[in-house]
Amino acid sequence: MTDPLDNPAALWPDMPAAADAPEPRRWVWAAMSPPDRRARLREMAVWVDWLRRAFELHNVIPHCWYRHSAVVEHLTALYVGWVRTYAGEQGPGRDLAEADWINTLHALTPRLQLAACATGRHEEPPLPPPARPEEAEEFEAYLLTSPATTDPAQHPAAAEVNRAIAQLDAPL
């Protein structure tokens, strides 16, 4: 059996045909329901573990990445872009989509580092140890108690969305 961490694309073996696939949705954490936020963080955690190994970013992306909203937002952009690039259909003019994604990863890598969580000294990258049970328990406790995953859904641009809807409904 293939480990999905070795190839995250294996998480989507039954991708619908491009014509049947829904338009990609944007991930706006604050607009998600708490259960949806928890489910998506779990989904993203699998990919982040793969990313840390595949690109040797274990000294860059801290184990506590999910506790830092700025890092979550950057990783979300990278994840959604990765899914669209590697698991979606490629249209015309996207011949270098994979290279573009890798360039974006390298451009954002400095923003994934957290001085408060860094060790402060370089070490050759060891093989990542298996997740400790207490890390999984801490992650699950965070998902169930943090305002980031339990606050009610509220889109940050709700006023603008409501104005746009009102304009569509306004008589001509």
Salt bridges, closest charged atoms under 4 A:
ASP6 OD1 - ARG53 NH1 3.74
ASP36 OD1 - ARG40 NE 3.52
GLU123 OE2 - ARG121 NH2 2.81
GLU124 OE2 - HIS122 NE2 3.59
GLU134 OE2 - ARG132 NE 2.61
GLU135 OE2 - ARG132 NH1 3.25
GLU138 OE2 - ARG67 NH2 3.21
GLU140 OE1 - ARG42 NH2 2.69
GLU160 OE1 - ARG163 NH2 2.81
